[in-house]
């Protein structure tokens, strides 16, 4: 596109046609303070902090620079007395209805509103008066404190436009406006999936994960509990950012070292059970596949079930399609079930003496760990879920200098994993990991792609698809000879909704579909560190880091994990009776308005 | 679309299914049009008298709009009510002109006369009492509306007479039915 010329603060600036004034200024290294605007996600003009004076062509009012397009010949002043005063007043008015308990806020020193006040030189709160006080809403995953909300509506944008879930809205008007699911409903009683994308974009402490830090600390300090920790694949490419490292650093070794120093009794890895998931899920797919090939009846396409946000989504929005879901529990739940049965027995403990902590890039996992069906032998499979952010906080609280830690290994045997497990953290990864194993079982040969990557599904597009042809199969898979399996991969609910509608309409061409609830997959999940700057750049870097981790490993196929094979020798085959009792689950029809269930995930009833 | 709730009004026994049918017809007429939500809500409030959550769900499903968005619109406009309303709506103007010419005294008189708070509905379900911010009749200040009738230069002494007109109508209707 052609460039335009305009004058900002007396300096001649060049910007691509179609840029906003804000973008044009930033391109020319002129900084305009802003609050609600979020590149690629939210452009709304709600906060008016980024106002500028449009001198020519003359505009009567100050213009929100995030909204107004820069035009040829425009003359803009971003920092004259009028602008400075307006900006400061705007901030002070926002502050007047904000609870200023910054010292005890989870976002203290990590708050965009706080940082902006400093930047604008605000040192007083002159407008004290009536406040629109609202109750705090606590669900299993998300704590919503409307008294900290500054009505920027980023959460509304991400919920409606990116995730198409439209749970949050602006209710009422003017001073009475609150961001809420409406009707006074708590989030835990709506069709919220707890993906936490709203938590990631919230500039203040109004939306945050419901903390499990205290319960984890209590368990570590309880001498009667054997506390086992397991971090998810995506945590290793996120945790470094909690300590100031740029996006794209994979800190597996420091992560293991930090968890050990925190006092966990066993430092295992969800990756081990990601390999376990592949064996269970791959077996389940092959069973369904074989039935269909041999003229039987089985539900296809099969849908992956690792992402608990996605599970909530399908339960609310497509309750009659639940039999398409794999019955596999998500990897960390499988892990918890194994720890409290198989492993507890090995170390001579009772299931109730074991305490399992999952470190997850995810807020939905907190709700998942409270689901009543995810229990065995009378105890929860997983007792607590910390987000990557919470883990970062706890490491700091415990005085551990993360960046100077040596690289260490996870504990054997349940800390050993293959590269297939690492890529569970990125969109397309679960499918690729499954194909590496399934293809080899059917044909006896390695998945025929360079470096074991299926190029069509290694990316960040909303929906990706590929066809895998089975040729020269093993004798027992004769029925599959020449069969072309169609697979699809999607991340974020906008894509999932499209693929589910096809299934609902009986028009899905696919046999196997991977769905992850958050765009890009777990690497940019709701529990990951908030990206600095453009989330798309962060997502790309984390993805590259996770593929790098896979490629560094010698073993890259789940069925080659020696610790896992040793486990199966004692446990039974994938899909055996014990597997079905401990590693598989069922789902709940909920409906859009929870009309099909009495279950909810409200904590402060 | 969801199954229609099978609810009979607990107090008056009206079969709400008939009302839902009427709303469904309105939705059918408007569902393809952009920005038609406000029209549908307006009509639905005419039919039901108010917009309870179940009705908003019904409209959201019918229009294929998220419930949160419907809720956002309903709660934004003071015209829409989520509470059951009286048979008649009294709107006393408290715009600047009406206010300075004694509108506040009329508000107090109505509250006394009907034993009702602003925004509330009388115990017998006859009246909902609201404050309007300028009804565009400043020349008639203080102005008051009952349903679609506008009354000019109202003062506390005139209130009982104005209200009695609506009680009479009610009595005639009741008589005709009997």
Interface residues (C-beta under 8 A of the other chain):
Chain A: X160 X166 X167 X168 X169 X170 X171 X172 X173 X181 X182 X183 X592 X593 X595
Chain B: X2 X53 X57 X61 X66 X67 X68 X69 X71 X72 X75 X76 X78
